[in-house]
Amino acid sequence: MLSVMDRGKEVFMNTYAQFPIVLEKGDGVYVYDQEGNKYLDFVAGIAVNGLGYNHAGLQKALKDQVDKLTHCSNLYWNEPAVEAAELLVKLSGLDKIFFCNSGAEAVEGAMKLARKYAGKYLGPDKVEIIAMNNSFHGRTYGAVTATGQLKYQKGLSPLLPGIKHCEYNDIESLQEAMNDKTCAVLIEPIQGEGGIRPAEKDYLQEVSKLCKKNNVLLMLDEVQCGVGRTGYMFAYQRYGIEPDIVALAKGLGGGVPIGAIMASKKVAEGFSPGDHASTYGGNALVCAGAKVVLEVVGQETLLEQVRKKGTYLKAQLTNLQEKFNDIIEVRGHGLMLGMEMNKPVKEIILGCMAKGLLLVGSGEKIIRFVPPLIVEEKEIDFMVTILEEVMSEIG
């Protein structure tokens, strides 16, 4: 009989280069494969499983909702969606919510909203969106056009018009790119797939001022860095700015697929009935899960712990940097950190996997650390011990 991996190769399109393990279950910050091997998970579904695995409150909410109603279409109201949206409004300081299914969908919807709003209220020529070099916004056509990395756009030309790029953390580059046709700036407070590169605080505040001065919308892609990942509910709160539109996903559902667009009341008026939709977006099942995530992660006590453990993790990785010349830099905020090497990291990741630790890259030479937000210091110590062993063995 063929293994699950071999069966998968028979039926799936060749879009992923999977690691040779089949995961079966999880508990806390650990996952287990079909052979019973246990792994400390510092990937968390790539910053998705913020509450870890088998979280009692999340599991109960999802199971209870399955017995009631999973999907009913947005032609009708459902209470879990309203409750999740109310929590997002309360926690974000923004006013209006649209639920979708993924980060790419959230970014697509955000760009549509920006152009719709600009067309209605700012003038028909306000159509250009400025994104950043080295950014990543998703795999759909609009999102990949906004993505500032050529490797993701290879073979897809011609890309969509009206989207251009400037340098990240360079306010003069943005000033030069902005003109009378600019309707919005799209930016990640921390570039995720671009190598865990945080925006400088002064820079992002200057971006906000520049957008306000020129009547340009500020759109933030918080798909990876939002929902508590940085130790703040939303990364823009760390930077002290007020965006017009925010795209969310990943950690919002704690493992069930949900994305969201948040916007100010004024900008949300860019949409009218029929302008945008999502068949599955905001269904009762995923919103029941998102409500629990927001209730738990939105507590200041948990966010404080994320900041504390993020500081601890960064210190341990910095200690490693002092021991290994191959480590160039440790950077990031909260529990979204990156360790840049002067060589490819795949061998390190595979070596750690063999010892029961799951890590993920962010580009060829960067290891990304995005564990569940519930990770403890003892588990950070265990991770660092394995990582140090592997790096010493590889040399």
Disulfide bonds with the S-S distance in Angstrom:
none
